[in-house]
Amino acid sequence: MTCMQIAVFDATGRTSVSLLRQALDCGSDAVTFARSPEKLPVVDPTLTVVQGDAYSGDCVRNDVHVGEMPKVISA
């Protein structure tokens, strides 16, 4: 996996957790959205965890920086 900036939605799902671990292991920066961040089993200093609903446009707009457009993944 090439290192990049990514945004992951539905972060507590099995596929998302695996994806986050792989991305962080290779040095990528990640922002992830979770309604219940306490359920997220991934902890890393380069991981930004946002509590909120990815279906809320305001939540996504405020936390995904348009100028530094990351790859967006919904897993």
LINDANOR-V313697 format. One record per residue. RES is the residue in one letter. PHI is phi in whole degrees, 0 to 359 (999 if undefined). Layout:
<<RES & PHI> <RES & PHI>>
This chain:
<<M & 999> <T & 284> <C & 289> <M & 198> <Q & 263> <I & 227> <A & 239> <V & 242> <F & 256> <D & 58> <A & 293> <T & 269> <G & 287> <R & 301> <T & 294> <S & 296> <V & 298> <S & 297> <L & 297> <L & 299> <R & 299> <Q & 296> <A & 296> <L & 291> <D & 298> <C & 267> <G & 97> <S & 289> <D & 267> <A & 221> <V & 240> <T & 229> <F & 250> <A & 214> <R & 292> <S & 232> <P & 302> <E & 295> <K & 273> <L & 283> <P & 275> <V & 253> <V & 232> <D & 202> <P & 295> <T & 266> <L & 264> <T & 260> <V & 255> <V & 247> <Q & 277> <G & 166> <D & 258> <A & 296> <Y & 281> <S & 271> <G & 301> <D & 295> <C & 300> <V & 292> <R & 300> <N & 285> <D & 247> <V & 254> <H & 286> <V & 296> <G & 293> <E & 244> <M & 313> <P & 278> <K & 287> <V & 251> <I & 231> <S & 243> <A & 243>>
